[in-house]
Amino acid sequence: FKRVSDDMPVELSEIPEDDNGLYYKDEPYTPHTLHQRLIVTYSPKFARYQKNNT
């Protein structure tokens, strides 16, 4: 994963739970002949929200 604010690589397991940053990774995704990129985002803040409101 990379931090959106500065594009620095970050190990997902090392992100503290109280972090408010936004992280992403992108991967090539090419089903058939259409070339695309798959973007995955992670937010510890939103993860906390989901955990507390389910």
C-alpha positions as CSV (number, residue, x, y, z in Angstrom):
1,F,0.0,0.0,0.0
2,K,1.0,3.6,-0.5
3,R,-0.1,6.7,1.5
4,V,-2.2,9.0,-0.6
5,S,-0.7,12.2,1.0
6,D,2.9,11.5,-0.1
7,D,2.9,8.3,-2.2
8,M,5.3,6.6,0.3
9,P,5.1,2.8,0.5
10,V,3.6,1.5,3.8
11,E,3.3,-2.0,5.2
12,L,-0.4,-2.4,5.9
13,S,0.2,-4.4,9.2
14,E,2.3,-1.4,10.5
15,I,-0.5,1.2,10.2
16,P,-1.7,2.1,13.7
17,E,-5.5,1.7,14.3
18,D,-5.8,5.4,15.3
19,D,-4.3,6.6,12.1
20,N,-6.6,9.0,10.0
21,G,-4.7,8.6,6.7
22,L,-5.9,7.1,3.4
23,Y,-3.9,4.3,1.7
24,Y,-4.1,2.7,-1.7
25,K,-2.6,0.2,-4.0
26,D,-3.2,-0.2,-7.7
27,E,-2.7,-3.3,-9.8
28,P,-3.0,-4.0,-13.5
29,Y,-6.3,-5.6,-14.3
30,T,-6.7,-6.9,-17.8
31,P,-9.7,-9.2,-18.4
32,H,-9.7,-10.1,-22.1
33,T,-8.5,-7.1,-24.2
34,L,-9.5,-4.1,-22.1
35,H,-6.4,-2.7,-20.2
36,Q,-7.5,-1.3,-16.8
37,R,-6.1,-0.7,-13.3
38,L,-7.7,-1.9,-10.1
39,I,-7.4,0.6,-7.3
40,V,-7.9,-0.7,-3.7
41,T,-8.2,1.9,-0.8
42,Y,-7.9,1.4,2.9
43,S,-8.8,3.9,5.7
44,P,-8.1,3.0,9.3
45,K,-10.7,5.7,10.3
46,F,-13.4,4.1,8.2
47,A,-12.4,0.6,9.5
48,R,-12.9,1.8,13.0
49,Y,-16.3,3.2,12.1
50,Q,-17.4,-0.1,10.5
51,K,-16.2,-2.1,13.5
52,N,-18.1,0.1,15.9
53,N,-21.3,0.4,13.9
54,T,-22.0,-3.2,12.9
